[in-house]
């Protein structure tokens, strides 16, 4: 019997990346209280979130594999989560304007027999942005479901001067590494 992958995420971007790789999966969203993780270290936090999400999904069969992930934006060790309102979005984008920041995606892949956890980091540099550019952007829907208040794969792409690292880590799933790690769990492209 072939192994079956469960994606422990409702992120449309993670779903699209797995579909792009022709990897069959089902979605089962984790139900965790992210506020319970109080560490301010971005690497520790993104790793803990990925683990909590993955461990929230029960594994009932030997051939079931769970993939979970979380993405955090960090500037000078300050974590930028999803903005709750326009003021938070404006503050985040204004802070990142003209600066280099880090994006971390933590990933956990687990079966009944084993577990693999890793964190990928990509550095992102923004162009210096005018207040008009920022105001126009935060008046769209784009910033509000994304860590750091921007999506590199959508309108936020206009802010990005350069990246150092894996683009897909910023999108929310370092897919080239994930595909390689999934092979060790018997999950392959169809």
N, C-alpha and C positions, 0 to 999 in steps of 0.2 A: 504494500500500500504506500502511495506517495505521501511525502510530508506535506502538511498544510500550514500555510502562513496566516497568522492573525496580525493585523496592524492595529496596535493599541493607540489609535489616534484618529481624531475626526478632521485633522488638517487636510484641506483639499489639495494643498501643495504636495504633501507626502503621498497621498493617493495617486496623484498625477505622475509623480516620479516612478513609483512602482509599476504603474500601468505602462509608462513609457518603456520600461525595461522588460515588458511582457512577463512579469512575475505575477502568477495568480495569488490572490489573497482575499480575505474577508476583513471587514472592519468591526472592531469591538472597542468602543471608546472606554478609556479608563475613567473611573470616578474617584478622583483623589482631591484632597484639600491642599492645594499648592502653598497656602499660607503657613502650613505647618513646618515647612522647610525654612529655617530662619538664617542659615548661613549667608554671609555677604560675599563669600568667595565665589566668583562666577563659575569656575570649573567644578567645584564641589556641588554647587547648586544644580547645574545642568545635569551632572551625573546622577545626583540623588533623584531628580525629577524623572529622568529616563527610567531609573530602577523602580521607583514607586509606580509609575504608569504601567510598566511591564509586569510587575508583580501583582497588580490589581486584577489582572486577567487570569482566571483559573485555567490550568492546563489539565485536561482530563484524558488525553490519549498520548501514547508514546510518539505518534507521528505529528503532533501539534508543535509548532514553533511560534513564539510571540516576538514581534518586533515593536519596540517603543522608542520614542525620541522626544527630545525637547531642545529648543533653541533659545539662547540668551544673547542679548547685545550688551556689551560692557565698554564703558569709557572710563579710563583711569580707575579701574577696579569698582566703578559704580555700575550696578546692574540696571539696565533699562528694560522694563517689562512691557507688556502691552499697555498703551495709554488708555486711561479711563474716560478722558474728555479732551476737548480741543486745547485747553491750557497745557495739559501734560504733553500732548503731541507736539505743540509748538515749542515747549521747553526742551524736549528731547532733540528735535530736529535742529533747533537753534544751537544747542550744545555741540552737536555732531558736525555742524557747518564748518568746513575748512579743516577738519580734524581727521585723525586716524583712530578708528575704534576696532574692537575685537568682536567677532561673532563666534560663539561656541555652540556646537550641536552635540549633545550627549545621546548615545545610542545604547540600547540593551537588546540583545538577541538571546532568547532562552528556550530551552526545552526541559523536559523532566530530568534529563541527564546532565545538562551543562548550561552555563551562562557566560556570555561574553559582553563586557561593558567597555566602551571607549568614548573619547571626546575628541572631536576635530575642531581646529581653530582656523579662522580666516580673518585676515586684517582687511579693513575697508577704509578707503579715504574718500571723504566727501569734498566736492568743490565748495568754495565759500558761497553761501546762499544769501540772497537778498530777503528782506522781510516779506516782500510781495510774493516771491517764490514759495516761501514757507506758508504764508497765509492761504495762497491758492491751493497748495497741496493738502493742508489740514482741513480744508472745506470739502474735500472729497471723502469717500468712504475708505480709501486705501489704508490709512495709517492705523485703524482702530482694532484690527485683529492680528497685529504683527508686533513682535518684540522690537523695541527700538523705534516704533512708530513709522516704519517704512518697509516696503517690499521691493527687494532688488529685482524681482521678476515682473514687477508692475510699474506703476507711476514713479515709485521711488528710484527707479533706475536712472532718472535724469540727475540725481544728486551725486552719483558715484563717479569719482575721478579714476580710481583704480582699485583693484583687489589683489591681495597677495594670499594665495591659497585656493581652495576649492570653492567655486561659485555655488555649488549645490549645498555646501554647508550653510551658506547664508540663506538659501531658499528654505532650508529646514531639514534636509536629509542628505548627508554626504554619500550619494548613491553609488559612486564607483567603489568605495570601500564597503558599503553595505552589501552590494552584490557579491563581492569577494568573500565577505564573512558569512553570508547566507549559504554559500556553496558548502561550507564546513558543516552546516546543519541540514544538508540535503535539499535545499531550496534552490532551484535553477530556473532560468528563463525557459518559457515554452515556445 
